Amino acid sequence: MAVEDSVAQDQLRAFIERIERMEEEKAAIAADIKEIYAEAKGNGFDTKILRKIVAIRKQDANERMEQEAILELYMAALGMVAAPPED
């Protein structure tokens, strides 16, 4: 049993250390991304819009089209835009 416990402890330690390394890398990448947004803002770009574009580009094209259609429908229902044309 002691050998199995030792192996399990070694595996656990290895998993934790890998996770910790990834968390450090993730923090470094997040800091790099923050710097890019700051640079874009310094050049006059709207960072809220940039973030939205990044999120949109991650979506599947069909999913994006569906969300845009629903958004347009809801906005029309609230009188925020002209109603979509009826076929």
C-alpha positions as a LaTeX table, in Angstrom:
\begin{tabular}{lrrr}
\hline
Residue & $x$ (\AA) & $y$ (\AA) & $z$ (\AA) \\
\hline
Met1 & 0.00 & 0.00 & 0.00 \\
Ala2 & 2.83 & 2.44 & 0.73 \\
Val3 & 4.08 & 2.21 & $-2.87$ \\
Glu4 & 0.56 & 2.94 & $-4.21$ \\
Asp5 & 0.22 & 5.89 & $-1.82$ \\
Ser6 & 3.60 & 7.21 & $-2.97$ \\
Val7 & 2.62 & 6.88 & $-6.64$ \\
Ala8 & $-0.73$ & 8.62 & $-5.98$ \\
Gln9 & 1.04 & 11.42 & $-4.09$ \\
Asp10 & 3.54 & 11.85 & $-6.92$ \\
Gln11 & 0.74 & 11.99 & $-9.49$ \\
Leu12 & $-1.21$ & 14.47 & $-7.39$ \\
Arg13 & 1.86 & 16.67 & $-6.94$ \\
Ala14 & 2.56 & 16.53 & $-10.69$ \\
Phe15 & $-1.02$ & 17.53 & $-11.52$ \\
Ile16 & $-0.94$ & 20.42 & $-9.07$ \\
Glu17 & 2.42 & 21.65 & $-10.36$ \\
Arg18 & 1.19 & 21.50 & $-13.98$ \\
Ile19 & $-1.95$ & 23.42 & $-13.05$ \\
Glu20 & 0.12 & 26.03 & $-11.20$ \\
Arg21 & 2.39 & 26.50 & $-14.25$ \\
Met22 & $-0.62$ & 26.90 & $-16.52$ \\
Glu23 & $-2.16$ & 29.43 & $-14.11$ \\
Glu24 & 1.08 & 31.44 & $-14.20$ \\
Glu25 & 1.10 & 31.34 & $-18.00$ \\
Lys26 & $-2.57$ & 32.31 & $-18.09$ \\
Ala27 & $-1.87$ & 35.33 & $-15.86$ \\
Ala28 & 1.03 & 36.38 & $-18.08$ \\
Ile29 & $-1.12$ & 36.07 & $-21.21$ \\
Ala30 & $-3.95$ & 38.03 & $-19.55$ \\
Ala31 & $-1.47$ & 40.81 & $-18.73$ \\
Asp32 & $-0.25$ & 40.82 & $-22.36$ \\
Ile33 & $-3.83$ & 41.07 & $-23.64$ \\
Lys34 & $-4.52$ & 43.93 & $-21.23$ \\
Glu35 & $-1.49$ & 45.76 & $-22.63$ \\
Ile36 & $-2.76$ & 45.27 & $-26.20$ \\
Tyr37 & $-6.14$ & 46.76 & $-25.29$ \\
Ala38 & $-4.39$ & 49.68 & $-23.57$ \\
Glu39 & $-2.30$ & 50.26 & $-26.70$ \\
Ala40 & $-5.41$ & 50.14 & $-28.89$ \\
Lys41 & $-7.16$ & 52.60 & $-26.57$ \\
Gly42 & $-4.13$ & 54.88 & $-26.78$ \\
Asn43 & $-4.52$ & 54.83 & $-30.56$ \\
Gly44 & $-8.17$ & 55.92 & $-30.31$ \\
Phe45 & $-9.96$ & 52.58 & $-30.57$ \\
Asp46 & $-12.97$ & 51.78 & $-28.38$ \\
Thr47 & $-11.91$ & 48.79 & $-26.29$ \\
Lys48 & $-15.50$ & 47.76 & $-25.47$ \\
Ile49 & $-16.14$ & 47.36 & $-29.18$ \\
Leu50 & $-12.85$ & 45.52 & $-29.68$ \\
Arg51 & $-13.79$ & 43.06 & $-26.93$ \\
Lys52 & $-17.20$ & 42.57 & $-28.50$ \\
Ile53 & $-15.64$ & 41.90 & $-31.92$ \\
Val54 & $-13.25$ & 39.35 & $-30.39$ \\
Ala55 & $-16.21$ & 37.59 & $-28.73$ \\
Ile56 & $-18.22$ & 37.64 & $-31.97$ \\
Arg57 & $-15.33$ & 36.19 & $-33.97$ \\
Lys58 & $-15.17$ & 33.25 & $-31.56$ \\
Gln59 & $-18.76$ & 32.30 & $-32.36$ \\
Asp60 & $-19.91$ & 29.94 & $-35.05$ \\
Ala61 & $-21.32$ & 31.88 & $-38.04$ \\
Asn62 & $-24.77$ & 30.29 & $-37.72$ \\
Glu63 & $-24.90$ & 30.97 & $-33.99$ \\
Arg64 & $-23.89$ & 34.58 & $-34.59$ \\
Met65 & $-26.55$ & 35.07 & $-37.28$ \\
Glu66 & $-29.20$ & 33.58 & $-35.00$ \\
Gln67 & $-28.20$ & 35.87 & $-32.11$ \\
Glu68 & $-28.17$ & 38.93 & $-34.39$ \\
Ala69 & $-31.66$ & 38.07 & $-35.68$ \\
Ile70 & $-33.02$ & 37.65 & $-32.16$ \\
Leu71 & $-31.35$ & 40.89 & $-31.06$ \\
Glu72 & $-32.90$ & 42.75 & $-34.00$ \\
Leu73 & $-36.31$ & 41.23 & $-33.22$ \\
Tyr74 & $-36.13$ & 42.23 & $-29.54$ \\
Met75 & $-34.92$ & 45.74 & $-30.39$ \\
Ala76 & $-37.78$ & 46.16 & $-32.89$ \\
Ala77 & $-40.26$ & 44.95 & $-30.27$ \\
Leu78 & $-38.96$ & 47.62 & $-27.90$ \\
Gly79 & $-39.17$ & 50.31 & $-30.58$ \\
Met80 & $-35.40$ & 50.74 & $-30.69$ \\
Val81 & $-35.16$ & 50.09 & $-34.46$ \\
Ala82 & $-37.59$ & 49.85 & $-37.34$ \\
Ala83 & $-39.54$ & 46.60 & $-37.39$ \\
Pro84 & $-38.05$ & 43.92 & $-39.65$ \\
Pro85 & $-39.75$ & 43.71 & $-43.05$ \\
Glu86 & $-42.47$ & 41.11 & $-43.35$ \\
Asp87 & $-42.29$ & 38.74 & $-46.30$ \\
\hline
\end{tabular}
